[in-house]
Amino acid sequence: MSDDLLWLLLRNRSSFLVKRNGAEFTSEPNNLTNLNSFKYSGLANSKAIGVTAGPNDRGVAVVTKKTQTASFRPAKSINKVVLTKGIRRSAKSFTNHFTRSHYRPDLRKNALARISSIYQSQKPVKVHAGKTGRRHSKKQK
């Protein structure tokens, strides 16, 4: 089935569709921006990129769809790579492996933003020392 026909069937009647305050979002897998549009759709596109948190909240899992697989083997049509080397190395690995190999270079910026936000959410919260009052800092006469 072509991608365009699949999008025409899914765009208004998907179970992942979320409509709130006049905006349409989607919660489908492999959608980088959660916008209900053909460009970002993970179900309607034969080539889609998904970025999620890695196993045990460590690193980032990048999921891509393979284009040349049998339709009766959906589990084999997904390629999953876990990047755990840190934000800069993961971003560089993503750009070298996926976008420079001409696999959806239009989604590069959105995927890097998602990678960055996932790594930012996995950082531990910094605990700052409590501030002291000004009463001890004045000179005594």
N, C-alpha and C positions, 0 to 999 in steps of 0.2 A: 504494500500500500504506500502511496506517495506521501511525502511529508506534508504537502499542502492539503491534501484530502483529510489526513489525520488531524491537522490543526483545525479545519472547518468543523469537524465532528467534536473536538474537545474544547474549543475556546469558550463556549457558553454553558456547557453541560458536564464539566469535569467534577469529580467528587473532591478534588483538591482545591476547588475555587472558593475564595473567601472574599465576600463583598462587605466593606465597612466604610461608612461615611463617604460614599460616592466613589471610593477607590476599589479597584479590583486587584487582588493579590492571589497568589497560589502557593500551596504548600507541597507541591510535587517534588520528588527527588530530582537531582541534577539540574536544579534551577538556581542560578547564582544570585539573582537579585530578588527573587520571589515576586516578580511582576508577571502579570498574565499577558504575555506577548509571545509571538511566534519565535522571535530571536532568542529568547531565554528559555523557552520551553524544553524541559528534559524528556517529555514524552513524545512530542511531535517531531523533534529533530532526530535525524539518523546519527548525527554527530553531536553529542552533548557532553558537557563537563560539569561535574559536581564536586564540591569541596566541603568536607565535613570534618568534625573533630576525629582524631585517631582513636584507636582502642585505648581504654583506660585514661582518657583525656590527656593523652601524650602525643603530640605531633598532629599532623594533618593527613587525612586520607583523601586522595584525589581519585575520582571515579570517572572513567570515560567509557563511551559506547564503542564497540567494535563495529565496523561497517560490513564486513564480509563474513557473517555467521549465519547458520541455518536458523530459520524462524522457530523451529520446534525445539531449540536448545537455548532458552533465554538466559540461563545461568552462565553460559559460555560467552555471551555477548557483552560481558562487562569486564573491564580491566581496572583493577584497584591497586594503587601504589600508596604506601604509607611513607610520609616524609617526616623524620624526627630529628633532623640535624640542627634545628634552630630556624629562625625566621629568614635570615639572609640566605643561608644555603638552600632552604626549601624554596624560596622565591626564585633563586637562580636555577635550581634544578627544574622547577616548573617551566620557566621561560625557555630553557634550553631544550627540554624534552618534548613539551607539548606545542607551544606556539611557534617555535622555529621549524618544527616539522610540518607546518601548515595544517595543523589540526585546530580549527577555529581560532585564528589569531585575533578575531574581533572580540573575543571574550577574555583576552589577556588581562586587561586592566581590572575588570570585575573579579576575576579569579584571584588576582594578587591582593585585592582589597579584602576578599573573604579570607584568604590565608593569613593576612596580617591581623584581622580582627579575631580570628580563632586563636592565634598565638597570644594575642594581647589578653584574651579572656583566660588563658591557661596560666598566666603569670601569678605568683602568689601576691597577696595584698601586703603592701609595705606597712609596717607598724612604726609610727613616729613617736619620739619621746614626748612626754607631756611638757607643756610650756610652764615656766615658773612665773609667779606674779612679779609685779614691779616693786613690791614693798621691800624686797631684800637688796635691790640695786641702788637705792639712795644712800648718800653718804651720811654718816652720823656725826653730829656736831658736838 
